[in-house]
Amino acid sequence: MHAETDPTELMRLPGLYRAWELAQIVQAECDYRVESAGETADGTQLFAIYRDSRFEADMAEVRP
C-alpha cells in the first residue's frame, strides 16, 4: 500500500479468496490490503481483500 492511501479509503471486495485467485483480482495502479480470513475444511487458506475505493470511482468514469 502506498503511504498516501488512507486505510479508511479501502473497500472490501465481497467474498473470500484462495491464494491462487489473487492473480485474477489484482490490477496495476491500485492499492490492496490482503488479510488472512481462515481456511476451508480441507485446510486451504482464505483471504479477505480490500481495494482502494478511489479505483472504483476512476472505473465509473471509464465505463459507458
Secondary structure as GFF3:
##gff-version 3
##sequence-region A 1 64
A	DSSP	three_ten_helix	7	9	.	.	.	ID=ss1
A	DSSP	beta_strand	10	12	.	.	.	ID=ss2
A	DSSP	beta_strand	17	18	.	.	.	ID=ss3
A	DSSP	three_ten_helix	19	21	.	.	.	ID=ss4
A	DSSP	alpha_helix	22	25	.	.	.	ID=ss5
A	DSSP	beta_strand	32	39	.	.	.	ID=ss6
A	DSSP	beta_strand	45	52	.	.	.	ID=ss7
A	DSSP	alpha_helix	53	62	.	.	.	ID=ss8
###
